[in-house]
Amino acid sequence: MAETAGATIRVLGDFAASSVLQAEASVVRPWLDVAFPGSEEAGRAAALSRCDVIWHGLRPLGAADFDQAPNLRLVQKFGVGFDTVDLDAARARGVAVANMPGVNAPAVAEGAVMLILAAIRALPEQDRRTRAGLWMRDISYLERSREVAGLTVGLVGYGDIAKRIERVLLAMGACVLHTSTKPDGSPQWRSFDDLLAASDVVSLHVPGNAATRKLFGAEAFAKMRAGAVLVNTARGSIVDEQALLAALESGHLAAAGLDVFEQEPVDPQNPLLGLSNVVVTPHLTWLTEQTNSRMLEAAVENCRRLREGEPFEHRII
């Protein structure tokens, strides 16, 4: 990395950045040259051809991209999950990959709680009916809405985000269980099947990879309590959407809160979007002003380390 010492570091911001983030990135360091081409492919190709660093969001990044970036030294994930980066292709070309563990945990945890509350209180349907002028007419759909206090919430995965959710829900009076790849000695730990059977709400907090792909399909939904709620703020690949649709339409599941989908951007014709008992957000539960600030700080720090020839923070490869 010594040849970059003291040099201008050219960065491709490979995601749709807000105007605030773009403005902050443009003035954060005089030696940092950041381009955000957005969806403009010609601009992206030009930025790829000269960049030293890619600030990576969710657009898949593979061998073809790396081949267009002869100067690339670092892929800096804005966030935690790196399943959208071809690590083998990066390794073969000597490109480092780093992420930002914990940087979005507060926001995602709050977003998951938001979706839990919206799902169990039928918020989308309340909103729709209010806007349609149906003020307090036929409120039978709310007779089965529930309070958090007294519910059993099962967390699939037990990292930083799940632990933050646990603290909030315990304060609201819920019983919170969790599962992970092996018992952790906690009295709240359950096996996967036992957690599904015991939970009124199941919230997903595992990475998207081969081991978790379609972990929640017809078999898993059949093991969940009748009337349970599913919340997914992790990765869309974890859930078989056809099986989820069937479980919701049959009434076996009462509701779902989804921030992520198998295909992103989600197809507007996706039948899940047509269900009144599904509340959705566009893979943005992580996005807050504070998250942006933490991400920018972490990304700039690793650019500084590249420039000064120092080891990267949170390097994956």
C-alpha positions in Angstrom: 0.0 0.0 0.0 3.0 2.3 0.2 2.6 3.7 -3.3 -0.6 5.5 -2.2 1.0 7.3 0.7 0.2 11.1 0.4 -1.8 10.6 -2.7 -5.4 11.6 -3.6 -7.7 8.6 -3.0 -10.4 8.3 -5.6 -13.6 6.7 -4.5 -16.6 5.3 -6.3 -19.7 5.7 -4.1 -21.6 2.8 -5.6 -25.0 3.4 -4.1 -27.8 6.0 -4.2 -26.4 8.5 -1.7 -28.6 11.2 -0.2 -27.7 14.8 -1.0 -26.6 15.3 2.6 -24.2 12.4 2.5 -22.8 13.5 -0.9 -22.3 17.0 0.5 -20.5 15.7 3.6 -18.3 13.4 1.6 -17.2 16.1 -0.7 -15.7 18.2 2.0 -14.6 15.6 4.6 -10.9 15.4 3.5 -9.1 17.5 0.9 -7.2 14.3 -0.3 -10.5 12.4 -0.9 -12.2 12.5 -4.3 -15.6 10.8 -4.1 -17.9 10.3 -7.1 -21.5 9.2 -6.7 -22.8 8.5 -10.3 -26.0 6.9 -9.0 -27.8 5.0 -11.7 -25.9 6.6 -14.6 -24.0 3.7 -16.1 -21.5 5.8 -18.1 -20.6 7.8 -15.0 -20.2 4.6 -13.0 -17.9 3.0 -15.6 -15.8 6.1 -15.7 -15.5 6.2 -11.9 -14.7 2.4 -11.9 -11.8 2.9 -14.3 -10.0 5.3 -12.0 -11.1 4.5 -8.5 -8.8 3.3 -5.7 -11.7 2.4 -3.4 -15.4 1.4 -3.9 -17.8 2.4 -1.2 -20.2 -0.6 -1.6 -23.9 -0.6 -0.9 -26.1 -3.5 -2.2 -25.5 -3.6 -5.9 -23.7 -6.9 -6.6 -20.0 -6.5 -7.2 -18.1 -9.2 -9.1 -15.3 -10.0 -11.4 -16.6 -7.9 -14.3 -16.6 -4.8 -12.1 -13.1 -5.6 -10.7 -11.8 -6.0 -14.3 -12.9 -2.5 -15.1 -11.1 -1.1 -12.0 -7.4 -1.6 -12.5 -6.4 0.7 -9.6 -8.9 -0.8 -7.1 -7.3 -1.5 -3.7 -10.3 -1.7 -1.3 -14.0 -2.5 -1.4 -15.4 -0.8 1.7 -18.9 -2.1 2.5 -21.2 0.6 3.9 -22.8 -1.7 6.5 -22.2 -5.3 7.7 -23.3 -8.0 5.2 -20.9 -8.6 2.4 -22.9 -11.3 0.5 -23.2 -9.0 -2.5 -19.4 -9.0 -3.0 -17.6 -11.8 -4.9 -14.9 -12.4 -2.4 -13.1 -15.0 -4.6 -12.9 -12.5 -7.4 -11.6 -9.8 -5.1 -9.0 -12.1 -3.5 -7.8 -13.2 -6.9 -7.1 -9.6 -7.9 -5.5 -8.6 -4.6 -8.5 -6.3 -3.6 -9.1 -6.0 0.1 -12.7 -6.1 1.4 -13.8 -4.5 4.7 -17.1 -3.9 6.4 -18.5 -1.9 9.4 -19.7 -4.3 12.1 -22.2 -2.7 14.4 -22.4 0.6 12.5 -26.1 0.3 11.7 -27.2 -1.8 14.7 -29.1 0.9 16.6 -31.1 1.9 13.5 -31.9 -1.7 12.3 -32.9 -2.7 15.9 -35.3 0.3 16.1 -36.5 -0.5 12.6 -37.3 -4.1 13.6 -39.2 -3.0 16.6 -41.1 -0.5 14.4 -42.1 -3.3 12.1 -43.2 -5.6 15.0 -45.4 -2.8 16.4 -46.8 -2.0 12.9 -47.6 -5.6 12.2 -49.3 -6.6 15.5 -51.4 -3.4 15.5 -52.4 -3.6 11.8 -50.9 -0.2 11.0 -51.0 -0.4 7.2 -54.7 -1.1 7.3 -55.4 1.6 9.9 -53.6 4.1 7.7 -55.4 3.0 4.6 -58.8 3.2 6.2 -58.2 6.6 7.8 -57.1 8.1 4.4 -60.2 6.5 2.7 -62.5 8.3 5.2 -63.5 5.1 7.0 -63.1 6.7 10.4 -63.8 4.0 13.1 -66.0 2.1 10.7 -65.9 -1.7 10.9 -63.1 -2.0 13.4 -63.4 -5.8 13.6 -60.0 -6.2 11.9 -58.5 -4.6 15.1 -60.1 -7.0 17.6 -57.1 -9.3 17.3 -54.5 -6.6 17.4 -52.1 -7.2 20.3 -49.9 -5.4 22.7 -46.2 -6.2 23.1 -46.5 -6.9 26.8 -47.1 -10.6 27.3 -46.1 -11.7 23.8 -43.2 -14.1 23.3 -40.8 -12.8 20.7 -38.3 -15.2 19.1 -35.0 -13.8 17.7 -33.3 -16.0 15.1 -29.7 -15.0 15.4 -28.3 -13.3 18.5 -25.8 -10.7 17.5 -25.7 -7.0 18.4 -28.9 -6.1 16.6 -30.9 -8.9 18.2 -29.6 -8.0 21.7 -30.6 -4.4 21.2 -34.1 -5.5 20.2 -34.2 -7.8 23.2 -33.5 -4.9 25.6 -36.3 -2.8 24.2 -38.9 -5.6 24.1 -38.1 -6.7 27.6 -38.7 -3.1 28.8 -42.1 -3.3 27.1 -43.0 -6.5 28.9 -42.4 -9.1 26.3 -40.8 -12.5 26.9 -37.8 -12.7 24.5 -36.2 -16.0 23.4 -33.4 -16.5 20.9 -31.7 -19.2 18.9 -28.3 -19.4 17.3 -26.1 -22.1 15.8 -25.4 -23.7 19.2 -26.6 -23.4 22.8 -25.1 -20.4 24.5 -25.9 -21.2 28.2 -28.7 -18.7 28.4 -32.0 -19.9 29.8 -33.7 -17.9 26.9 -31.9 -20.0 24.3 -34.1 -22.4 22.3 -33.5 -24.8 19.5 -34.8 -23.5 16.1 -37.9 -25.7 16.1 -38.7 -25.0 19.7 -38.3 -21.2 19.2 -40.7 -21.3 16.3 -43.3 -23.3 18.3 -43.1 -20.9 21.3 -43.1 -17.5 19.6 -45.9 -15.1 18.8 -43.4 -13.0 16.8 -40.3 -14.3 15.0 -37.7 -11.7 14.0 -34.8 -12.6 11.7 -31.2 -11.5 12.4 -28.9 -13.9 10.5 -26.7 -13.3 7.5 -27.7 -14.2 4.0 -25.6 -17.1 2.8 -25.9 -20.7 1.6 -26.7 -22.0 5.1 -29.7 -19.6 5.6 -31.1 -19.5 2.1 -34.8 -20.1 2.3 -34.4 -21.1 5.9 -38.0 -19.9 6.3 -40.1 -22.0 3.9 -43.3 -24.0 4.1 -41.8 -26.4 6.7 -40.6 -23.6 9.0 -43.9 -21.7 8.7 -45.9 -24.8 9.6 -43.9 -25.0 12.8 -44.8 -21.5 13.8 -47.8 -20.8 16.1 -51.1 -20.1 14.4 -51.5 -16.4 14.2 -47.8 -15.6 14.6 -46.0 -12.7 12.9 -42.8 -12.8 10.9 -40.4 -9.8 10.7 -37.4 -9.8 8.4 -34.8 -7.0 8.5 -31.9 -9.3 7.6 -31.8 -10.6 4.0 -34.5 -11.4 1.6 -32.9 -14.7 0.6 -33.7 -16.2 4.1 -37.4 -16.3 3.3 -39.2 -18.3 0.6 -41.7 -15.6 -0.5 -44.1 -18.0 -2.1 -44.3 -20.0 1.1 -44.7 -16.8 3.1 -47.5 -15.7 0.8 -49.3 -19.0 1.3 -49.0 -18.9 5.1 -50.4 -15.3 5.1 -53.2 -16.0 2.7 -54.3 -19.1 4.6 -54.4 -17.2 7.9 -51.8 -19.4 9.5 -49.6 -16.3 9.9 -51.4 -13.2 11.0 -49.0 -10.6 9.6 -45.5 -9.9 8.3 -43.1 -6.9 8.5 -40.6 -6.9 5.7 -37.6 -4.6 5.0 -36.0 -7.0 2.6 -37.0 -9.2 -0.4 -35.7 -12.0 -2.5 -35.6 -9.6 -5.5 -34.5 -6.0 -4.9 -35.7 -3.6 -5.8 -38.9 -5.5 -5.1 -41.3 -5.9 -8.1 -44.3 -3.6 -7.6 -46.4 -6.6 -8.7 -45.0 -8.9 -5.9 -48.3 -10.3 -4.4 -47.0 -9.7 -0.9 -47.3 -6.0 -1.5 -51.1 -6.5 -2.1 -51.8 -7.9 1.3 -53.2 -5.6 3.9 -51.5 -7.6 6.7 -48.0 -7.0 5.3 -46.1 -3.9 6.3 -43.0 -3.1 4.1 -40.0 -0.8 4.0 -37.4 -0.6 1.1 -34.4 -2.1 2.8 -33.8 1.1 4.7 -34.3 0.3 8.4 -30.6 1.0 8.7 -30.8 4.5 7.3 -30.7 7.3 9.8 -28.7 10.6 10.1 -26.6 9.0 12.8 -25.9 5.8 10.8 -24.8 7.9 7.8 -22.4 9.8 10.0 -20.9 6.6 11.5 -20.6 5.0 8.1 -18.9 8.0 6.6 -16.5 8.2 9.5 -15.6 4.5 9.2 -15.2 4.7 5.4 -13.0 7.8 5.5 -10.8 6.2 8.2 -10.1 3.1 6.0 -9.3 5.5 3.1 -6.8 7.3 5.3 -5.3 4.0 6.2 -4.9 3.1 2.6 -3.3 6.4 1.9 -0.9 6.0 4.8 -0.1 2.4 4.3 -1.8 1.2 7.5 -3.8 -2.0 8.1 -7.5 -1.7 7.4 -10.1 -1.8 10.2 -12.5 -4.7 10.0 -10.9 -6.3 7.0 -12.6 -9.5 5.7 -10.0 -10.5 3.1 
